[in-house]
Amino acid sequence: MSEAIRTTAAPKPVGAYPHARRAGGLLFLSGIGPRDPVSDEIPGNEYFADGRVRRYDIAAQTRAVFANVRAVLEASGARWEDLVDVTVYLTDMARDFKAYNAVWAEYFPDPATAPCRTTLGITALPTPIAIELKCVAVVKE
């Protein structure tokens, strides 16, 4: 049996799924992006008049996505330090990996205690974001 978790402290999912699901001692987070939980705006995005993204700030989006992950963890009874595996999706690996990786190092300065991580370059995400995280954490039952 598993328990679905939803929170207003993180942006609403863009589909019919929970923010996270607890199963035994593990917490599985759905894909989490950098949208603001209140305004739904994407930090660092600038748009052309027709709505296409003109410019974005991957460091601002990375910090925002980390804040959203933290909000889901806390709503689930977990902590940032409970993360054990993170899959990162970047829409422009060549342009964004270095800046993203620098922000990662701010949040996880010690590789010995950092979660495992896989970073993938993909062509698009369902909203005009440049980064999304899929996380697994350990939680107390």
Steps between C-alpha positions, in 0.01 A plus 500: 500500500621852432400849604463791256631840609388839371602841631415861425861591585609371155357579157201293392593197287431555129314171481286261702760378749613581857812692596636185663409151608627328814552124472647333807817686594537673164357822364469537122457857373329566169689723259544837670570819309592857594156665468406734786240329724289817532528684167589200278768720340834354398796678666746652256285461188463793260250471216446637151166672439363176349574305822810311386792496744757762399746436781517299822724478804593139581650594839173670606299202375730256680462684831122511451473131419708416807262713712202314354660161567570608858134605540375159383751321723389700805131442421584129491682495834843479336800733493742617231761268654268201441542516121674189369453523123437793265441487126545840337356591160657796319363629169844635395779289649781678314387848607375430851693215662787708637277761669257236624789293639637805685163554673486126581838535674361785715215279622706179521855612586615157621487224235517242780156604627342613171232284340580292194433702185436442134474798263333460163473737205151498351330698225203644690292504817122551518526866606765759397748390768863402445537257793295235678595263783376150581601401854497211743545549875497278806231568761408361836192280489 
